[in-house]
Amino acid sequence: MEPDLQDIIKEELLNYVQTSVAKISDVFGDRDSYPYVIYVESQKFIRKYAENSTGQTYYYPWKNYIVIGPRGFNENVISHEFTHAELRDRLHNKNKVPVWFDEGLAAMIDGRFSNNEAIWNHMTNDGKSPIDFDLLDSHKAFNYGTIEASNNYYLSCHEVTRWFTIVGKSGLLKLINELNHGENFKDQYKLIEFESNK
């Protein structure tokens, strides 16, 4: 935290972090990730530590860092970034999951994109035209500030929420375990859903 932050801001940040930790535990169970959280308010510190004034997670071999700016000072954004850190810690290879799954899981947990049915219906012509999620396997597809990026968050959240509703926590943990043992994401994603529907 910046040295001149008011005590009330520090307390509020701690409350947001505690709420975010509870959301992560609801989905993953016991946490594996304990990232450092840096909150910045002033332009000086935003320029020094952050890519934007909302939030981002940085991954280093020794520790993950979450930087939260004034636009991300809420439990939703903090939960979103905690999800990225948790998934990264659990996966032996970060490239094992497509970007849309990583962002969709984070969006599902953070709750900002849960009202996604109308966008899903519009983008898929009421389910008649499937989404090509391979086109959403890049960080560029989720760059802040565009309608396309916003729609991509909604679409990814819709798909991951649909899948998670079927497979639950055990299915998510099984997916991570299988990926850590060299299995293919697309195959396991479909197989775990199929087995959960039996």
Secondary structure, 3 states (H helix, E strand, C coil): CCCCCCHHHHHHHHHHHHHHHHHHHHHHCCCCCCCEEEECCCHHHHHHHCCCCCEEEEECCCCEEEEECHHHCCHHHHHHHHHHHHHHHHCCCHHHCCHHHHHHHHHHHHCCCCCCHHHHHHHHCCCCCCCCHHHHCCHHHHCCCCHHHHHHHHHHHHHHHHHHHHHHHHHHHHHHHHHHCCCCHHHHHHHHHHHHCC
